[in-house]
């Protein structure tokens, strides 16, 4: 089972590097990237889960409609990606459900930072995918956290996939910078060990970042961005489909695992 996801947020990374970057410009970048992602998924006939900020949902309703019309799941990713607030767990759900007209089942905190388990449960989310069980310098140290899904109260925790033992993270930066053959081999190893694979990307990765030096993006983020990243995602999907793996949404994964535990 492949759980492919996209943190569908307003592009704000230049702010981390001292660039005065407006919300409107960030939305332009992310809308363009999201449409490229949707084109790639449609071409391959696979579905994914889109974790959307309240900002994105409210400012790109046409893209939200396309996400739903093409069979993907919509989940929550806070409200303002640059300024997370304790109230975001509730407000994000209210905003995204109002925009989509659908009940939202999942949450992911911006930048995979900690989030209140009590608030997640209080707001009746079925799952939380806010954990990358690895060491990311300058971000977090989660080497003692569970590698695979687990329950915390009534909420299923779905961490991003890392390799067994060494816990090498296989999130977006890895596909940008590792040789593709090595990345694919590590993904296959996780699938053999865990039986499923969870990863995530961002729409702005699929924008031509190399053409915008004014963004002051580090090389590891600019590397293989834009059309090159679309091609890498396309080849990853084709490799996994060719091996008979199925792409499912996070909510479907919860249904499957809960059903297995009840048998």
PLY file of the C-alpha trace (Angstrom):
ply
format ascii 1.0
element vertex 263
property float x
property float y
property float z
element edge 262
property int vertex1
property int vertex2
end_header
0.00 0.00 0.00
1.33 3.43 -0.98
0.21 6.49 1.00
1.27 9.41 -1.16
0.61 12.86 0.30
1.16 16.54 -0.41
1.40 19.34 2.15
-0.66 21.83 0.17
0.34 25.12 1.71
1.19 28.64 0.67
4.89 28.78 -0.34
6.76 30.51 2.49
10.26 28.98 2.40
11.92 32.23 1.17
10.89 33.84 4.46
13.16 31.37 6.24
16.05 32.89 4.27
15.27 36.54 4.91
13.19 37.27 1.80
10.16 39.53 2.15
7.63 37.20 0.52
3.91 37.91 0.26
1.09 35.44 0.83
-0.22 36.23 -2.68
3.10 35.31 -4.31
3.30 32.17 -2.23
-0.17 31.16 -3.36
0.74 31.68 -7.03
3.67 29.29 -6.66
1.68 26.65 -4.79
-1.34 26.75 -7.11
0.91 26.19 -10.12
2.69 23.34 -8.37
-0.52 21.68 -7.21
-1.91 21.63 -10.74
1.29 20.00 -11.97
0.95 17.35 -9.27
-2.68 16.71 -10.17
-1.76 16.36 -13.84
0.87 13.74 -12.95
-1.48 11.79 -10.68
-4.26 11.86 -13.30
-1.90 10.63 -16.01
-0.95 7.67 -13.81
-4.44 6.99 -12.47
-3.49 7.12 -8.79
-4.99 8.88 -5.78
-3.30 10.75 -2.94
-4.06 12.75 0.20
-3.72 16.55 0.17
-3.07 18.15 3.56
-4.30 21.71 3.00
-3.80 24.85 5.05
-6.77 27.08 5.72
-5.04 29.81 3.72
-4.72 27.58 0.68
-8.27 26.23 0.91
-9.82 29.70 1.12
-7.66 31.27 -1.59
-7.71 28.43 -4.14
-11.27 27.01 -4.11
-11.04 25.97 -7.77
-7.99 23.84 -7.01
-9.76 22.33 -4.01
-12.66 21.39 -6.26
-10.26 19.75 -8.71
-8.58 17.77 -5.92
-11.94 16.35 -4.83
-13.30 15.83 -8.35
-10.29 13.68 -9.22
-10.86 11.36 -6.26
-8.22 12.53 -3.79
-8.65 12.95 -0.05
-8.49 16.38 1.58
-7.03 16.67 5.09
-5.92 19.58 7.29
-2.52 21.25 7.58
-3.10 24.14 9.98
-4.26 27.60 8.96
-1.31 29.92 8.24
1.77 27.82 7.51
4.18 30.54 8.59
2.46 31.28 11.91
1.05 28.09 13.50
-1.29 28.70 16.43
-2.64 26.43 19.14
-6.14 27.04 17.76
-5.23 25.75 14.29
-6.35 22.18 14.95
-9.92 23.43 15.33
-9.87 26.37 12.91
-8.23 24.38 10.12
-10.99 21.77 10.28
-13.68 24.42 10.28
-12.22 26.21 7.27
-11.44 23.16 5.13
-14.81 21.54 5.84
-16.61 24.78 4.97
-14.70 25.14 1.69
-15.05 21.49 0.65
-18.42 20.61 2.13
-16.86 17.35 3.36
-15.94 15.89 6.72
-12.16 15.97 7.20
-10.57 12.97 8.91
-6.86 13.78 9.13
-4.39 16.37 10.35
-0.71 17.14 9.78
1.04 19.92 11.67
3.10 22.37 9.56
6.76 21.31 9.34
5.89 18.10 11.21
6.15 20.00 14.49
4.41 18.73 17.67
0.66 19.16 17.97
-1.75 18.63 20.87
-3.02 15.06 20.93
-5.88 16.20 23.14
-6.99 18.78 20.56
-6.71 16.26 17.72
-8.96 13.85 19.59
-11.36 16.57 20.74
-11.90 17.68 17.14
-12.73 14.07 16.13
-9.89 13.55 13.69
-9.42 9.87 12.87
-5.69 10.14 12.22
-2.68 12.38 12.79
0.32 12.30 10.43
2.59 14.84 12.15
5.57 12.61 12.87
8.75 12.02 10.90
10.50 9.40 13.09
14.01 10.53 12.17
16.66 13.10 13.06
16.40 16.22 10.89
19.07 18.74 11.98
17.55 22.05 13.01
14.02 20.60 13.00
13.47 17.62 15.28
14.92 14.50 16.87
12.47 11.58 16.82
14.76 8.54 16.75
12.98 6.93 19.70
9.46 7.39 18.27
7.62 4.46 16.66
8.49 3.91 13.00
5.10 2.57 11.94
1.46 3.34 12.67
0.18 3.18 16.23
-2.84 4.29 18.22
-2.87 7.17 20.69
-6.26 7.12 22.31
-8.83 6.90 19.53
-6.54 8.54 16.94
-4.28 6.60 14.60
-0.78 8.05 14.30
0.69 7.57 10.81
4.39 8.52 10.72
6.27 9.23 7.50
8.30 6.24 6.37
11.97 5.87 7.26
14.26 2.95 6.58
14.50 0.17 9.18
17.35 0.37 11.71
19.18 3.42 10.31
15.97 5.47 10.03
16.96 7.31 6.89
14.05 9.65 6.01
12.44 9.05 2.62
10.49 12.30 2.45
10.66 14.99 -0.23
14.29 16.06 0.21
15.47 12.50 -0.34
13.84 12.23 -3.76
15.29 15.62 -4.73
18.87 14.69 -3.92
19.47 10.94 -3.84
20.22 9.02 -7.04
16.82 7.77 -8.17
17.88 4.14 -8.23
18.99 4.34 -4.59
15.79 6.10 -3.52
13.66 3.48 -5.27
15.66 0.68 -3.65
15.17 2.19 -0.18
11.42 2.55 -0.80
11.24 -1.12 -1.82
13.10 -2.06 1.36
10.55 -0.22 3.50
7.72 -1.95 1.65
9.26 -5.37 2.27
9.73 -4.57 5.96
6.53 -2.64 6.77
4.07 -3.63 4.06
3.25 -0.01 3.24
5.03 3.27 2.42
4.19 6.84 3.54
5.80 9.90 1.98
5.05 13.57 1.41
5.92 16.43 -0.92
4.93 20.09 -1.37
3.45 21.84 -4.40
6.25 24.41 -4.53
8.79 21.66 -5.21
7.13 21.28 -8.63
7.68 24.95 -9.47
10.80 26.04 -11.40
12.68 27.24 -8.31
16.00 27.30 -10.18
14.69 30.13 -12.35
14.14 32.37 -9.32
17.42 33.27 -7.56
15.54 36.01 -5.73
13.90 33.27 -3.63
17.37 32.49 -2.15
16.56 28.80 -1.99
19.29 26.37 -0.85
20.65 24.03 -3.51
19.20 20.92 -1.85
15.70 22.40 -2.35
16.29 23.84 -5.84
17.90 20.62 -7.00
15.60 18.66 -9.31
12.69 21.04 -8.75
10.00 21.96 -11.28
9.70 19.74 -14.35
12.55 17.56 -13.06
10.57 16.82 -9.90
7.44 16.05 -11.90
9.50 13.52 -13.85
10.90 12.01 -10.66
7.44 11.67 -9.13
6.15 10.13 -12.37
8.95 7.54 -12.43
8.44 6.71 -8.75
4.73 6.10 -9.31
5.38 4.00 -12.41
7.98 1.90 -10.57
5.57 1.21 -7.71
2.61 0.49 -9.98
4.78 -1.80 -12.07
5.48 -3.86 -8.97
1.77 -4.20 -8.20
1.53 -1.75 -5.31
-1.75 0.08 -4.76
-2.12 3.78 -3.97
-4.67 4.51 -1.25
-5.70 7.52 0.80
-4.82 7.90 4.47
-8.46 7.52 5.47
-8.66 4.23 3.57
-5.51 3.07 5.37
-7.18 3.76 8.72
-10.22 1.71 7.65
-8.01 -1.21 6.58
-5.87 -1.29 9.73
-8.79 -0.90 12.13
-10.63 -3.67 10.31
-7.59 -5.96 10.61
-7.31 -5.36 14.35
-10.99 -6.26 14.83
-10.70 -9.62 13.05
0 1
1 2
2 3
3 4
4 5
5 6
6 7
7 8
8 9
9 10
10 11
11 12
12 13
13 14
14 15
15 16
16 17
17 18
18 19
19 20
20 21
21 22
22 23
23 24
24 25
25 26
26 27
27 28
28 29
29 30
30 31
31 32
32 33
33 34
34 35
35 36
36 37
37 38
38 39
39 40
40 41
41 42
42 43
43 44
44 45
45 46
46 47
47 48
48 49
49 50
50 51
51 52
52 53
53 54
54 55
55 56
56 57
57 58
58 59
59 60
60 61
61 62
62 63
63 64
64 65
65 66
66 67
67 68
68 69
69 70
70 71
71 72
72 73
73 74
74 75
75 76
76 77
77 78
78 79
79 80
80 81
81 82
82 83
83 84
84 85
85 86
86 87
87 88
88 89
89 90
90 91
91 92
92 93
93 94
94 95
95 96
96 97
97 98
98 99
99 100
100 101
101 102
102 103
103 104
104 105
105 106
106 107
107 108
108 109
109 110
110 111
111 112
112 113
113 114
114 115
115 116
116 117
117 118
118 119
119 120
120 121
121 122
122 123
123 124
124 125
125 126
126 127
127 128
128 129
129 130
130 131
131 132
132 133
133 134
134 135
135 136
136 137
137 138
138 139
139 140
140 141
141 142
142 143
143 144
144 145
145 146
146 147
147 148
148 149
149 150
150 151
151 152
152 153
153 154
154 155
155 156
156 157
157 158
158 159
159 160
160 161
161 162
162 163
163 164
164 165
165 166
166 167
167 168
168 169
169 170
170 171
171 172
172 173
173 174
174 175
175 176
176 177
177 178
178 179
179 180
180 181
181 182
182 183
183 184
184 185
185 186
186 187
187 188
188 189
189 190
190 191
191 192
192 193
193 194
194 195
195 196
196 197
197 198
198 199
199 200
200 201
201 202
202 203
203 204
204 205
205 206
206 207
207 208
208 209
209 210
210 211
211 212
212 213
213 214
214 215
215 216
216 217
217 218
218 219
219 220
220 221
221 222
222 223
223 224
224 225
225 226
226 227
227 228
228 229
229 230
230 231
231 232
232 233
233 234
234 235
235 236
236 237
237 238
238 239
239 240
240 241
241 242
242 243
243 244
244 245
245 246
246 247
247 248
248 249
249 250
250 251
251 252
252 253
253 254
254 255
255 256
256 257
257 258
258 259
259 260
260 261
261 262
